[in-house]
Amino acid sequence: MSSNTNKNASTSGDAVILYDDSEPGEITKHAFFSKLSEDGWAVIIGSLLIAVVLAVALSSPGFKFTTPVYQWTNADDLFTKVFSGKNLLLITGIGLVFALLSSVAIRLSGGNVKKYSTGFILIYVLGILSLIIAGNKSINSYGIEYVVFALIIGLLIGNLTILPPWLKEAARSEFFIKTGLIILGISVLFTDIIKAGLPGILQAILVVSVVWFFAWWLCHKLKVDDEFAVILASAVSICGVSAAIVASGAIKGDKKKLSYITTLVLLVAIPMLILQPWIIKQLEMPEIVGGAWLGGTLDTTASVTAASELVGPVASKAGVIIKFSQNVLIGVAAFFIAAWWTLKKNPSQKTATEGKGLKIIWERFPKFVLGFIAVSLIFSFLIPADTTRQVSGFLNNLRTLWFALAFVAIGLEARFTDLVKIQGGRPALAFIGAQLFNILWTLFWAYLLFGGILLPTPDIK
């Protein structure tokens, strides 16, 4: 390409489209890729990773995937297991694959690959550091997971320093978490959700719908704007950061507002992670009730797993199943939010099926949700159970790594001062109020549905 190339970039939603007036042939070559949104790249990368791992498993049924080790008890463990040459080589290899795949996406989407690659290395190292800290046996015994450390590390760097451009370029929290969510689809099995039966489905619907509208109502009472209200209500009622990203994509929300809400989700989750298992034990709740409560209130599958394991094995299974039940509602929520927001902003559209109205809804719908649902359906009904067990450990490890990168990036993007300054701190107050309601409302229904009061207690073993 000549040195006097004139490049300009324009954005449409999440898509970045390049215009190069010096070499028309190159425009054509990259036209398809330049039109791909962040959602599209997340689906491609997540699906590619799943496909490669599946291909290995199907061609070699007895093959055992080696996953990185982050768990350690003392200094000897730390150096002989976590910092062993073999483990560091595996971690580095995965990092190189992540960097290569994401750099291709950034390059073809018009980003600065040099800056991105430099920043990605640091974010990847910080993400690994958060996993190693959380892997300590003593820390793990308190149920404090990597999400907390990834966020804290990012917040400290983001708030105590001025981020250089190369680090800002790499802090792509939405891209990382969307890619991780595609891989999460392998764990959200409809067959597992059926185990919880009617109680699990009812709790998921009652919690998501009622908490969402309560949060929306509270936002309006506190005079929080509609964009904030939609993202906040979705985060509190469904599954935290993932739901916030889905809702923001559905309404094409302000990225600063999304960053604000995701920071709140993670900060509020820290005391919940510690206090809720303690309350369950103090009140001597039945394990299955405690698990259903944790699954309906904590915002990530990892936090539900960590907290419920402190209660017991039945609580752990119940919590994860309930969380999966709510995760499935991401797709339903995304469609209704996109449709409702489109009609709200376009009142002349009488129905969502009228030409342009339907097109707008489709444009607003977060496409990566379709990838998440497709992966879930494939692993629920097409992939043999033995193969799923063979690949799940390794793929879940990859998912966790993407999430670790996302939470570091969220911390880098967030500002403590914004929690007070933006709209006078009212969104933070609304979030805390909605989360308190969520905790009480979910506990109420967990007792009624899983305590054998309204329906027989599900047989979850």
NORMOVEN-V693746 format. One record per backbone hydrogen bond with DSSP energy under -0.5 kcal/mol. NH is the residue of the N-H (numbers start at 1). CO is the residue of the C=O. If there is no record, write none. Layout:
# NORMOVEN-V693746
<<NH:CO> <NH:CO>>
This chain:
# NORMOVEN-V693746
<<5:2> <7:5> <8:19> <10:17> <12:15> <15:12> <16:36> <17:10> <18:16> <19:8> <21:6> <21:19> <26:23> <27:23> <28:24> <29:25> <30:26> <31:27> <31:28> <34:30> <35:31> <35:32> <36:33> <41:37> <42:38> <43:39> <44:40> <45:41> <46:42> <47:43> <48:44> <49:45> <50:46> <51:47> <52:48> <53:49> <54:50> <55:51> <56:52> <57:53> <58:54> <59:55> <60:56> <63:60> <65:63> <67:65> <70:68> <72:135> <78:74> <79:75> <80:76> <81:77> <82:77> <83:78> <84:81> <88:84> <89:85> <90:86> <91:87> <92:88> <93:89> <94:90> <95:91> <96:92> <97:93> <98:94> <99:95> <100:96> <101:97> <102:98> <103:99> <104:100> <105:101> <106:102> <107:103> <108:104> <109:105> <110:107> <111:106> <113:111> <116:112> <117:113> <118:114> <119:115> <120:116> <121:117> <122:118> <123:119> <124:120> <125:121> <126:122> <127:123> <128:124> <129:125> <130:126> <131:127> <132:128> <133:129> <134:130> <135:131> <136:133> <137:72> <140:136> <141:137> <142:138> <142:139> <143:140> <144:139> <145:143> <148:145> <149:145> <150:146> <151:147> <152:148> <153:149> <154:150> <155:151> <156:152> <157:153> <158:154> <159:155> <160:156> <161:157> <163:161> <167:164> <168:164> <169:165> <170:166> <171:167> <172:170> <173:171> <176:172> <177:173> <178:174> <179:175> <180:176> <181:177> <182:178> <183:179> <184:180> <185:181> <185:182> <186:183> <187:184> <188:184> <189:187> <192:189> <193:189> <194:190> <195:191> <195:192> <196:192> <196:193> <197:193> <197:194> <200:196> <201:197> <202:198> <203:199> <204:200> <205:201> <206:202> <207:203> <208:204> <209:205> <210:206> <211:207> <212:208> <213:209> <214:210> <215:211> <216:212> <217:213> <218:214> <219:215> <220:216> <221:217> <222:218> <223:220> <224:219> <229:225> <230:226> <231:227> <232:228> <233:229> <234:230> <235:231> <236:232> <237:233> <238:234> <239:234> <240:235> <242:239> <244:240> <245:241> <246:242> <247:243> <248:244> <249:245> <250:246> <251:247> <252:248> <253:248> <258:254> <259:255> <260:256> <261:257> <262:258> <263:259> <264:260> <265:261> <266:262> <267:263> <268:264> <269:265> <270:266> <270:267> <271:267> <272:268> <273:269> <274:270> <275:271> <276:272> <278:274> <279:275> <280:276> <281:277> <282:278> <283:279> <284:281> <285:280> <290:286> <291:287> <292:288> <293:289> <294:290> <295:291> <296:292> <297:293> <297:294> <298:294> <304:300> <305:301> <306:302> <307:303> <308:304> <309:305> <310:306> <310:307> <311:308> <312:308> <316:312> <317:313> <318:314> <319:315> <320:316> <321:317> <322:318> <323:319> <324:320> <325:321> <326:322> <327:323> <328:324> <329:325> <329:326> <330:327> <331:328> <332:328> <333:329> <334:330> <335:331> <336:332> <337:333> <338:334> <339:335> <340:336> <341:337> <342:338> <343:339> <344:340> <345:341> <346:342> <349:346> <350:348> <354:351> <355:353> <357:354> <358:354> <359:355> <360:356> <361:357> <362:358> <363:359> <364:360> <365:361> <367:365> <369:366> <370:367> <371:367> <372:368> <373:369> <374:370> <375:371> <376:372> <377:373> <378:374> <379:375> <380:376> <381:377> <382:378> <383:378> <388:384> <389:385> <390:386> <391:387> <392:388> <393:389> <395:391> <396:392> <397:393> <398:394> <399:395> <400:396> <401:397> <402:398> <403:399> <404:400> <405:401> <406:402> <407:403> <408:404> <409:405> <410:406> <411:407> <412:408> <413:409> <414:410> <418:415> <419:415> <419:416> <420:416> <420:417> <421:417> <422:418> <424:421> <425:422> <426:423> <429:425> <430:426> <431:427> <432:428> <433:429> <434:430> <435:431> <436:432> <437:433> <438:434> <439:435> <440:436> <441:437> <442:438> <443:439> <444:440> <445:441> <446:442> <447:443> <448:444> <449:445> <450:446> <451:447> <453:447> <453:448> <454:448> <455:448> <460:458> <461:459>>
